[in-house]
Amino acid sequence: AVQGRRSSLSGVCYLTMGLLVLLLGLVFASMYVYRYFFITQLPRESVFHCGVLYEDSLYSPFKGQLELHEDVKIYIEENYEQINVPVPQFGGSDPADIIHDFQRGLTAYHDITLDKCYVIELNTTIVMPPRNLWELLVNVKKGTYLPQTYIIQEEMIATEHVSDMEQLGSFIYRLCSGKETYRLKRRSARRRISRREAGNCHRIRHFENTFVVETVICKKS
Ligand SMILES: *[C@@H]1O[C@H](CO)[C@@H](O)[C@H](O)[C@H]1NC(C)=O
């Protein structure tokens, strides 16, 4: 009788263990299904290959329609955007990596031709925040190209050298550490660059809104 009780006891034990394993399996399976179907649908990191046609009204000799390509990575949770502008097919502007860090309120341009970084306060009238930019790009994705658009220009002057890179936040730090980095100051639109100064300037064409922006970065003369 004792032996019978013992074996039925161990039987209950095995059954309980079996049920536990089954239950755990179910829990993990449902977690996996949840992650797969729900989490992946929320964009954590979205990459877009973008092209835009725009009317170039800045340089009259080349007036006409141009095309600009860039890769846009949007990190909605971390609240920043990274833009990679490859060597443009049209000369005159530099390839660049750009970060708009909405957490810190900073923009960094890495001019790849010069291998230098430039940092300025984020201008929210030009740059769409991650969620809005993501929605815009998802909406135009179906058509591959944005509707035809235009270009605006902004002029910057490089000011002091930045030595404490860590104050710029981890995303800009990752982009700019080890590179010569300068702060930028906006130049008022009224003072156009003279021809003599133009040799000290580099241009980066990019877009993170419905229009193209040419950022002209000049050395202090
Ligand atoms: C943001 O950009 C717009 C358009 O270039 C300009 O008019 C405005 O002064 C800029 N704002 C800041 C705070 O730099």
The ligand as an SDF file (V2000), in Angstrom:
LIG
                    3D

 14 14  0  0  0  0  0  0  0  0999 V2000
   14.9840   78.5700  -38.4710 C   0  0  0  0  0  0  0  0  0  0  0  0
   15.0130   78.5750  -39.8860 O   0  0  0  0  0  0  0  0  0  0  0  0
   14.2160   79.5890  -40.4860 C   0  0  0  0  0  0  0  0  0  0  0  0
   14.2830   79.3770  -41.9880 C   0  0  0  0  0  0  0  0  0  0  0  0
   15.6010   79.3710  -42.4520 O   0  0  0  0  0  0  0  0  0  0  0  0
   14.7120   80.9560  -40.0640 C   0  0  0  0  0  0  0  0  0  0  0  0
   13.8940   81.9510  -40.6140 O   0  0  0  0  0  0  0  0  0  0  0  0
   14.7050   81.0450  -38.5240 C   0  0  0  0  0  0  0  0  0  0  0  0
   15.2950   82.2660  -38.1240 O   0  0  0  0  0  0  0  0  0  0  0  0
   15.4720   79.8820  -37.9180 C   0  0  0  0  0  0  0  0  0  0  0  0
   15.3000   79.9090  -36.4740 N   0  0  0  0  0  0  0  0  0  0  0  0
   16.3150   79.7860  -35.6240 C   0  0  0  0  0  0  0  0  0  0  0  0
   15.9590   79.8030  -34.1890 C   0  0  0  0  0  0  0  0  0  0  0  0
   17.4700   79.6910  -35.9930 O   0  0  0  0  0  0  0  0  0  0  0  0
  1  2  1  0
  1 10  1  0
  2  3  1  0
  3  4  1  0
  3  6  1  0
  4  5  1  0
  6  7  1  0
  6  8  1  0
  8  9  1  0
  8 10  1  0
 10 11  1  0
 11 12  1  0
 12 13  1  0
 12 14  2  0
M  END
$$$$
